[in-house]
Amino acid sequence: MGDAGFSTPDLTGRSAAARVATMVALMLLIIGGFNWALVGLFNMDFVAALFGPMTVAARAVGVAALYGLTLLPRLAQGTL
């Protein structure tokens, strides 16, 4: 069986801080996506239930999404 087209991002050649920032941003994006799925399917805001409405956690997910926009061109070029 193949890997279904999935591969681990190649983060070699980047500084440790850049690698950590990328991984944290990706984790926050996954959490944010999961949260939106819960909101859409069950009208349950998991992040707000844990931390209260519009907390630092919610803002961090937003900042991670903005950082994620900068990852798209590198992902397309295969340099991520």
TANOR-V760539 format. One record per pair of residues at least 6 apart in sequence whose ideal C-beta (glycine too) atoms are under 6 Angstrom apart, sorted by the first residue. I is the first residue (numbers start at 1). J is the second residue. Records with the same first field share a line. If there is no record, write none. Layout:
# TANOR-V760539
I->J + J
This chain:
# TANOR-V760539
9->80
11->19
25->64 + 67 + 68
28->60 + 61 + 64
29->64 + 68
32->61
35->46 + 47
38->44 + 46
39->45
47->57 + 58
51->57
74->80
